[in-house]
C-alpha cells in the first residue's frame, strides 16, 4: 500500500521524507482518508480550517499536501465540506473539486464568511478548537 501511495504522490512532485513515510505506514492510507473526512465534519458553520491544521491533526504538518489531494478526491461534498479548507494564508483553492474557486467562494459566503480577493481572514474565521489526534 505504501509503495502505491509513494508513487502516486511523487507523480505530483510531493517529496515524501522518512517522517512522512513513517506516518503513512503507521496510520495507513485508508485510515488517513477517514480521519481527514472525520475532521471536516467537526468544522462549525461560518468557520474554516487550513490544510496544515488537518495535517497536524493527523500527526505531521508535512502531510498538508497529501491532505489537499485527499480533499480533491472527496466522495461527497455535502457530507464532507471540503470547501471549508483554505491554505495557511487563508486563500481559496483554485482547483476546488466541486466547481472551482468561484463555487468555493459562493459556499463560504453562504455561511456568512467574508471572502475578499479569494481570501478569508483567518483571525476572524479560523476554527482552532479541535484537539490533535491521539496516538493509537
C-alpha positions as YAML, in Angstrom:
chain: A
units: angstrom
residues:
- id: 1
  name: UNK
  ca: [0.00, 0.00, 0.00]
- id: 2
  name: UNK
  ca: [2.72, 2.49, 0.92]
- id: 3
  name: UNK
  ca: [4.59, 1.89, -2.34]
- id: 4
  name: UNK
  ca: [1.43, 2.75, -4.28]
- id: 5
  name: UNK
  ca: [0.89, 5.90, -2.20]
- id: 6
  name: UNK
  ca: [4.51, 6.94, -2.63]
- id: 7
  name: UNK
  ca: [4.34, 6.53, -6.40]
- id: 8
  name: UNK
  ca: [1.08, 8.43, -6.60]
- id: 9
  name: UNK
  ca: [2.32, 11.43, -4.64]
- id: 10
  name: UNK
  ca: [5.78, 11.56, -6.22]
- id: 11
  name: UNK
  ca: [3.91, 11.82, -9.53]
- id: 12
  name: UNK
  ca: [2.77, 15.25, -8.29]
- id: 13
  name: UNK
  ca: [6.31, 16.14, -7.14]
- id: 14
  name: UNK
  ca: [5.39, 15.77, -3.48]
- id: 15
  name: UNK
  ca: [8.56, 14.70, -1.76]
- id: 16
  name: UNK
  ca: [7.98, 12.19, 0.98]
- id: 17
  name: UNK
  ca: [10.68, 12.27, 3.62]
- id: 18
  name: UNK
  ca: [11.15, 9.35, 6.03]
- id: 19
  name: UNK
  ca: [8.96, 11.04, 8.66]
- id: 20
  name: UNK
  ca: [6.04, 11.28, 6.26]
- id: 21
  name: UNK
  ca: [6.50, 7.70, 5.10]
- id: 22
  name: UNK
  ca: [6.50, 6.62, 8.76]
- id: 23
  name: UNK
  ca: [3.18, 8.38, 9.34]
- id: 24
  name: UNK
  ca: [1.69, 6.78, 6.22]
- id: 25
  name: UNK
  ca: [2.88, 3.40, 7.41]
- id: 26
  name: UNK
  ca: [1.57, 3.96, 10.91]
- id: 27
  name: UNK
  ca: [-1.99, 5.01, 10.18]
- id: 28
  name: UNK
  ca: [-2.40, 3.66, 6.67]
- id: 29
  name: UNK
  ca: [-3.85, 5.40, 3.66]
- id: 30
  name: UNK
  ca: [-7.48, 4.42, 4.25]
- id: 31
  name: UNK
  ca: [-7.40, 5.40, 7.88]
- id: 32
  name: UNK
  ca: [-5.80, 8.71, 6.95]
- id: 33
  name: UNK
  ca: [-8.61, 9.47, 4.49]
- id: 34
  name: UNK
  ca: [-11.20, 8.58, 7.11]
- id: 35
  name: UNK
  ca: [-9.53, 10.86, 9.67]
- id: 36
  name: UNK
  ca: [-9.48, 13.75, 7.19]
- id: 37
  name: UNK
  ca: [-13.16, 13.31, 6.37]
- id: 38
  name: UNK
  ca: [-14.00, 12.91, 10.08]
- id: 39
  name: UNK
  ca: [-12.20, 16.19, 10.79]
- id: 40
  name: UNK
  ca: [-14.19, 18.02, 8.12]
- id: 41
  name: UNK
  ca: [-17.43, 17.07, 9.84]
- id: 42
  name: UNK
  ca: [-16.35, 18.84, 13.04]
- id: 43
  name: UNK
  ca: [-15.88, 22.29, 11.49]
- id: 44
  name: UNK
  ca: [-18.70, 24.57, 12.70]
- id: 45
  name: UNK
  ca: [-20.76, 26.79, 10.44]
- id: 46
  name: UNK
  ca: [-19.02, 30.02, 9.38]
- id: 47
  name: UNK
  ca: [-15.56, 28.66, 10.24]
- id: 48
  name: UNK
  ca: [-12.64, 27.40, 8.14]
- id: 49
  name: UNK
  ca: [-9.50, 25.37, 8.76]
- id: 50
  name: UNK
  ca: [-6.20, 25.05, 6.90]
- id: 51
  name: UNK
  ca: [-4.61, 22.06, 5.21]
- id: 52
  name: UNK
  ca: [-1.84, 22.33, 7.78]
- id: 53
  name: UNK
  ca: [-4.32, 22.11, 10.67]
- id: 54
  name: UNK
  ca: [-5.70, 18.87, 9.30]
- id: 55
  name: UNK
  ca: [-2.17, 17.55, 8.76]
- id: 56
  name: UNK
  ca: [-1.28, 18.42, 12.36]
- id: 57
  name: UNK
  ca: [-4.42, 16.58, 13.49]
- id: 58
  name: UNK
  ca: [-3.05, 13.55, 11.62]
- id: 59
  name: UNK
  ca: [0.22, 13.93, 13.50]
- id: 60
  name: UNK
  ca: [2.55, 15.62, 11.00]
- id: 61
  name: UNK
  ca: [2.20, 19.07, 9.44]
- id: 62
  name: UNK
  ca: [4.21, 17.84, 6.44]
- id: 63
  name: UNK
  ca: [1.14, 15.89, 5.30]
- id: 64
  name: UNK
  ca: [-0.61, 19.12, 4.23]
- id: 65
  name: UNK
  ca: [-0.19, 18.47, 0.50]
- id: 66
  name: UNK
  ca: [-1.45, 14.92, 0.88]
- id: 67
  name: UNK
  ca: [-4.46, 16.29, 2.76]
- id: 68
  name: UNK
  ca: [-5.10, 18.52, -0.26]
- id: 69
  name: UNK
  ca: [-5.01, 15.50, -2.54]
- id: 70
  name: UNK
  ca: [-7.43, 13.60, -0.31]
- id: 71
  name: UNK
  ca: [-9.81, 16.58, -0.32]
- id: 72
  name: UNK
  ca: [-9.59, 16.85, -4.10]
- id: 73
  name: UNK
  ca: [-10.90, 13.28, -4.25]
- id: 74
  name: UNK
  ca: [-13.71, 13.90, -1.75]
- id: 75
  name: UNK
  ca: [-16.52, 11.39, -2.44]
- id: 76
  name: UNK
  ca: [-19.35, 13.55, -1.06]
- id: 77
  name: UNK
  ca: [-19.22, 17.36, -0.94]
- id: 78
  name: UNK
  ca: [-22.32, 17.55, 1.27]
- id: 79
  name: UNK
  ca: [-21.21, 15.06, 3.89]
- id: 80
  name: UNK
  ca: [-17.56, 16.24, 3.89]
- id: 81
  name: UNK
  ca: [-17.45, 20.05, 3.49]
- id: 82
  name: UNK
  ca: [-14.03, 20.44, 1.91]
- id: 83
  name: UNK
  ca: [-14.92, 23.97, 0.81]
- id: 84
  name: UNK
  ca: [-14.15, 25.00, 4.41]
- id: 85
  name: UNK
  ca: [-10.43, 24.25, 3.93]
- id: 86
  name: UNK
  ca: [-8.10, 27.05, 2.83]
- id: 87
  name: UNK
  ca: [-4.34, 27.44, 2.69]
- id: 88
  name: UNK
  ca: [-2.27, 28.82, 5.57]
- id: 89
  name: UNK
  ca: [-2.73, 32.37, 4.26]
- id: 90
  name: UNK
  ca: [-6.49, 31.99, 4.02]
- id: 91
  name: UNK
  ca: [-6.54, 31.69, 0.23]
- id: 92
  name: UNK
  ca: [-9.16, 29.59, -1.51]
- id: 93
  name: UNK
  ca: [-8.25, 26.67, -3.75]
- id: 94
  name: UNK
  ca: [-8.03, 27.39, -7.47]
- id: 95
  name: UNK
  ca: [-8.72, 23.70, -8.02]
- id: 96
  name: UNK
  ca: [-11.67, 23.26, -5.66]
- id: 97
  name: UNK
  ca: [-13.02, 19.82, -6.52]
- id: 98
  name: UNK
  ca: [-16.70, 20.77, -6.76]
- id: 99
  name: UNK
  ca: [-16.82, 23.66, -9.22]
- id: 100
  name: UNK
  ca: [-13.63, 25.68, -8.84]
- id: 101
  name: UNK
  ca: [-12.71, 28.72, -6.81]
- id: 102
  name: UNK
  ca: [-15.95, 30.62, -7.57]
- id: 103
  name: UNK
  ca: [-18.05, 27.76, -6.19]
- id: 104
  name: UNK
  ca: [-15.89, 27.57, -3.04]
- id: 105
  name: UNK
  ca: [-16.29, 31.32, -2.57]
- id: 106
  name: UNK
  ca: [-20.05, 31.03, -3.03]
- id: 107
  name: UNK
  ca: [-20.34, 28.24, -0.45]
- id: 108
  name: UNK
  ca: [-18.26, 30.13, 2.13]
- id: 109
  name: UNK
  ca: [-20.23, 33.33, 1.63]
- id: 110
  name: UNK
  ca: [-23.50, 31.38, 2.01]
- id: 111
  name: UNK
  ca: [-22.32, 30.54, 5.54]
- id: 112
  name: UNK
  ca: [-21.59, 34.18, 6.31]
- id: 113
  name: UNK
  ca: [-17.83, 34.07, 5.74]
- id: 114
  name: UNK
  ca: [-16.45, 37.20, 4.09]
- id: 115
  name: UNK
  ca: [-14.22, 36.41, 1.11]
- id: 116
  name: UNK
  ca: [-12.09, 39.24, -0.26]
- id: 117
  name: UNK
  ca: [-9.90, 38.65, -3.31]
- id: 118
  name: UNK
  ca: [-10.47, 34.90, -2.84]
- id: 119
  name: UNK
  ca: [-9.06, 35.08, 0.65]
- id: 120
  name: UNK
  ca: [-10.58, 34.54, 4.11]
- id: 121
  name: UNK
  ca: [-9.46, 36.41, 7.23]
- id: 122
  name: UNK
  ca: [-8.13, 33.56, 9.38]
- id: 123
  name: UNK
  ca: [-8.06, 35.71, 12.51]
- id: 124
  name: UNK
  ca: [-11.81, 36.07, 12.18]
- id: 125
  name: UNK
  ca: [-12.93, 32.75, 10.70]
- id: 126
  name: UNK
  ca: [-10.37, 30.07, 11.57]
- id: 127
  name: UNK
  ca: [-11.65, 27.26, 13.76]
- id: 128
  name: UNK
  ca: [-8.96, 26.23, 16.25]
- id: 129
  name: UNK
  ca: [-10.69, 24.11, 18.87]
- id: 130
  name: UNK
  ca: [-10.08, 20.60, 17.55]
- id: 131
  name: UNK
  ca: [-7.58, 18.61, 19.55]
- id: 132
  name: UNK
  ca: [-4.83, 16.69, 17.83]
- id: 133
  name: UNK
  ca: [-5.35, 13.02, 17.09]
- id: 134
  name: UNK
  ca: [-4.23, 10.86, 19.98]
- id: 135
  name: UNK
  ca: [-1.70, 8.14, 19.24]
- id: 136
  name: UNK
  ca: [-3.29, 4.75, 18.86]
...
